[in-house]
Amino acid sequence: MAKAYDKTGRTADAIQAVSEAVDLAVKQDNQQVAKSLQDALDHYERDNSGAESN
């Protein structure tokens, strides 16, 4: 879902979706998924901060 949001310019929604997914993965003690999602979240946040500074 986050990738679809991001591709349509809805980066804030992508960040929210991935953030919720990270929280769920952590609660379920699924560290591998949490790490992968956190990497995606970091990517979206970097992209979003770059867009805001332009």
Buried (B, 14 or more C-beta within 10 A) or exposed (E): EBEEBBEEEBBEBBBBBBBEBBEEBBEEEEEEBBEBBBEBBEBBBEBBEEEEEE
